[in-house]
């Protein structure tokens, strides 16, 4: 029997590669995101017979609740790739602009931590026994950082907690923490080339990760072979997470 997966942030980047890999395995995939045009294009590219778009702002609890009728009644795999890092703008906010700093932090926390919590919580009753949940973190948690790293740290803590909440049903909950991923708009194009070169120098492999590298780890964690891996964070960073 074919599995059914929900992938947030599935229209582009890492989420798109995860969706593509799941489709290759014969999984029916619902890709969620805020941009209808991107979702439609990805569904056309990957195949409408197995991929269905669902316009959804995962950070908006009302939008999540309103989209439940459009999501599968039973979910075997949930991959939370939705997120973003408007904290790149933080240096542009004057240090005495506390409302501006607060607004930016809340935006980052909502886009990453709250989005993961909202979608997962809404779909817990629909998760099949033996199901898989994989969340997207960042090696920034280990290296320290501002709002983005804090949001991802919250995801990692919540991942461990949810692993124990769902474990008796055979459901595993894990996270994957990428480092620099150069072939995505979010990780690659948003990072200046000089900064990219520095980040690559911090890896043991002296090479950046690609979206497919991250997708490979995520897809493994959705497999039957990963049944005894839960509550874990798997770094896909070429070893960059080992240096602080």
C-alpha positions as CSV (number, residue, x, y, z in Angstrom):
1,X,0.0,0.0,0.0
2,X,1.3,3.5,-0.9
3,X,2.3,5.8,1.9
4,X,1.0,9.3,2.2
5,X,3.3,12.2,3.2
6,X,2.8,15.9,4.0
7,X,5.8,18.1,3.3
8,X,5.7,21.7,4.5
9,X,7.9,24.1,2.5
10,X,7.6,21.5,-0.2
11,X,7.5,23.8,-3.2
12,X,11.1,24.7,-3.2
13,X,14.6,24.0,-1.8
14,X,15.1,21.1,0.6
15,X,11.4,20.5,0.9
16,X,11.0,20.1,-2.9
17,X,13.9,17.6,-3.0
18,X,12.4,15.6,-0.1
19,X,9.1,15.5,-2.0
20,X,10.8,14.3,-5.1
21,X,12.6,11.6,-3.3
22,X,9.5,10.4,-1.6
23,X,7.7,10.3,-5.0
24,X,10.5,8.2,-6.4
25,X,9.6,5.7,-3.6
26,X,6.0,5.6,-4.6
27,X,4.7,7.9,-1.9
28,X,1.7,10.1,-2.4
29,X,2.8,13.6,-1.3
30,X,0.9,16.8,-0.3
31,X,3.3,19.8,-0.6
32,X,2.4,22.8,1.5
33,X,3.5,26.4,1.3
34,X,2.4,30.0,1.1
35,X,3.1,30.6,-2.7
36,X,0.4,28.9,-4.9
37,X,2.4,29.5,-8.1
38,X,5.5,27.7,-6.7
39,X,3.4,24.8,-5.4
40,X,1.6,24.4,-8.7
41,X,4.8,24.4,-10.7
42,X,6.4,21.8,-8.4
43,X,3.3,19.6,-8.6
44,X,3.5,19.8,-12.4
45,X,7.2,19.0,-12.4
46,X,7.0,16.0,-10.0
47,X,3.7,14.7,-11.3
48,X,0.1,15.5,-10.5
49,X,-0.8,11.8,-10.1
50,X,1.3,11.6,-6.9
51,X,1.8,15.2,-5.8
52,X,-1.0,17.6,-4.6
53,X,-0.4,21.2,-3.6
54,X,-2.0,22.8,-0.5
55,X,-1.6,26.5,0.0
56,X,-0.9,27.0,3.7
57,X,0.9,29.4,6.0
58,X,2.2,27.0,8.6
59,X,3.0,29.8,11.0
60,X,-0.7,30.9,11.1
61,X,-2.7,28.7,13.5
62,X,-6.0,29.8,11.8
63,X,-4.6,28.9,8.4
64,X,-3.5,25.5,9.6
65,X,-6.9,24.8,11.2
66,X,-8.6,26.0,8.0
67,X,-6.5,23.7,5.8
68,X,-7.2,20.5,7.7
69,X,-10.0,19.5,5.3
70,X,-7.5,19.7,2.4
71,X,-5.0,17.4,4.1
72,X,-5.1,13.6,4.1
73,X,-7.2,11.8,6.7
74,X,-4.2,9.5,7.4
75,X,-0.6,10.7,7.3
76,X,2.3,8.2,7.3
77,X,5.1,10.8,7.0
78,X,5.3,14.4,8.1
79,X,8.3,16.5,7.1
80,X,8.4,20.1,8.4
81,X,10.6,22.1,6.1
82,X,8.7,25.4,6.3
83,X,10.7,28.2,7.8
84,X,12.7,31.2,7.0
85,X,15.3,33.6,8.4
86,X,14.3,37.3,8.3
87,X,16.8,37.6,11.1
88,X,19.3,38.3,8.3
89,X,17.8,41.8,8.7
90,X,18.7,42.1,12.3
91,X,21.9,44.2,11.8
92,X,19.7,46.7,10.0
93,X,17.6,47.2,13.2
94,X,19.1,49.8,15.5
95,X,19.9,48.4,19.0
96,X,17.6,50.9,20.6
97,X,14.6,49.9,18.5
98,X,13.3,47.4,20.9
99,X,9.9,47.1,19.2
100,X,11.6,46.4,15.9
101,X,13.9,43.8,17.4
102,X,10.9,42.2,19.1
103,X,8.9,42.1,15.9
104,X,11.8,40.5,14.0
105,X,12.3,37.8,16.7
106,X,8.6,37.0,16.8
107,X,8.6,36.7,13.0
108,X,11.5,34.2,13.1
109,X,10.0,32.2,15.9
110,X,6.6,32.0,14.2
111,X,8.1,31.0,10.8
112,X,10.2,28.2,12.3
113,X,9.3,27.0,15.7
114,X,5.6,27.8,15.7
115,X,5.1,26.6,12.2
116,X,6.5,23.2,13.1
117,X,4.5,22.9,16.3
118,X,1.2,24.0,14.7
119,X,1.3,21.6,11.8
120,X,2.5,18.7,13.8
121,X,0.0,19.2,16.6
122,X,-2.8,19.5,14.1
123,X,-1.8,16.3,12.4
124,X,-1.0,14.1,15.4
125,X,-4.5,12.6,15.4
126,X,-4.0,11.7,11.8
127,X,-0.5,10.2,12.1
128,X,-0.6,6.5,11.3
129,X,0.9,4.1,13.9
130,X,4.5,3.5,12.9
131,X,4.6,6.9,11.2
132,X,7.5,9.3,10.8
133,X,7.9,12.9,11.7
134,X,11.1,14.8,10.6
135,X,11.7,18.4,11.5
136,X,14.3,20.8,10.0
137,X,16.8,22.4,12.4
138,X,20.2,24.0,11.8
139,X,23.8,23.6,13.0
140,X,23.4,27.2,14.2
141,X,21.9,25.7,17.4
142,X,25.4,24.4,18.2
143,X,27.3,27.4,17.1
144,X,25.1,30.0,18.8
145,X,23.2,32.7,17.2
146,X,20.2,35.0,17.4
147,X,16.6,34.5,16.6
148,X,17.0,31.8,14.0
149,X,19.3,29.6,16.1
150,X,16.9,30.1,19.1
151,X,13.9,29.0,17.0
152,X,15.8,25.9,15.8
153,X,16.9,25.1,19.4
154,X,13.2,25.1,20.3
155,X,12.5,22.7,17.5
156,X,15.2,20.3,18.7
157,X,13.9,20.4,22.3
158,X,10.3,19.9,21.1
159,X,11.5,17.1,18.8
160,X,12.9,15.1,21.8
161,X,9.7,15.7,23.8
162,X,7.4,14.6,21.0
163,X,9.5,11.5,20.5
164,X,8.4,10.3,23.9
165,X,4.8,11.4,23.4
166,X,4.4,9.4,20.2
167,X,6.9,6.6,20.7
168,X,4.4,4.0,22.1
169,X,2.5,4.2,18.8
170,X,5.7,3.4,16.9
171,X,6.0,6.9,15.6
172,X,9.5,8.3,15.5
173,X,10.3,12.1,15.7
174,X,13.7,13.3,14.6
175,X,15.3,16.5,13.3
176,X,17.9,17.1,10.6
177,X,20.3,20.1,11.0
178,X,21.9,21.3,7.8
179,X,24.9,23.6,7.6
180,X,25.5,25.6,4.4
181,X,23.4,24.3,1.5
182,X,24.4,26.2,-1.6
183,X,21.9,25.2,-4.1
184,X,18.8,26.7,-2.4
185,X,17.7,30.3,-2.4
186,X,17.4,30.3,1.4
187,X,20.8,29.0,2.3
188,X,22.9,29.8,-0.8
189,X,21.7,33.0,-2.4
190,X,21.1,34.7,0.9
191,X,24.7,34.2,2.1
192,X,27.4,36.4,0.5
193,X,30.1,34.5,-1.4
194,X,32.8,35.5,1.1
195,X,30.7,34.2,4.0
196,X,30.1,31.0,2.0
197,X,33.8,30.4,1.5
198,X,34.4,30.8,5.2
199,X,31.6,28.4,6.1
200,X,33.0,25.8,3.6
201,X,36.5,26.2,5.3
202,X,34.8,25.2,8.6
203,X,33.8,21.8,7.2
204,X,35.9,18.6,7.4
205,X,35.0,17.8,3.8
206,X,35.9,21.3,2.5
207,X,32.7,21.2,0.5
208,X,29.2,22.6,1.0
209,X,26.1,20.4,1.3
210,X,23.5,20.2,-1.4
211,X,19.7,20.0,-1.0
212,X,19.9,16.3,-2.0
213,X,22.3,15.6,0.8
214,X,19.9,16.9,3.3
215,X,17.0,15.2,1.6
216,X,18.8,11.9,1.8
217,X,19.1,12.1,5.6
218,X,15.4,13.1,5.9
219,X,14.2,10.4,3.6
220,X,16.2,7.8,5.6
221,X,14.5,8.9,8.8
222,X,11.1,8.3,7.1
223,X,12.0,4.7,6.3
224,X,11.3,1.5,8.1
225,X,15.1,1.0,8.7
226,X,15.1,4.0,11.0
227,X,12.5,2.5,13.5
228,X,14.9,2.7,16.5
229,X,16.1,6.2,15.8
230,X,14.0,8.8,17.5
231,X,14.4,12.0,19.4
232,X,17.7,12.6,17.5
233,X,19.2,15.5,15.6
234,X,21.3,14.4,12.6
235,X,23.7,17.1,11.3
236,X,24.3,17.3,7.5
237,X,27.1,19.8,7.5
238,X,30.3,18.2,6.4
239,X,31.4,18.2,10.1
240,X,31.0,21.9,10.5
241,X,28.8,21.4,13.5
242,X,31.9,20.0,15.4
243,X,33.6,23.4,15.4
244,X,32.4,26.3,17.5
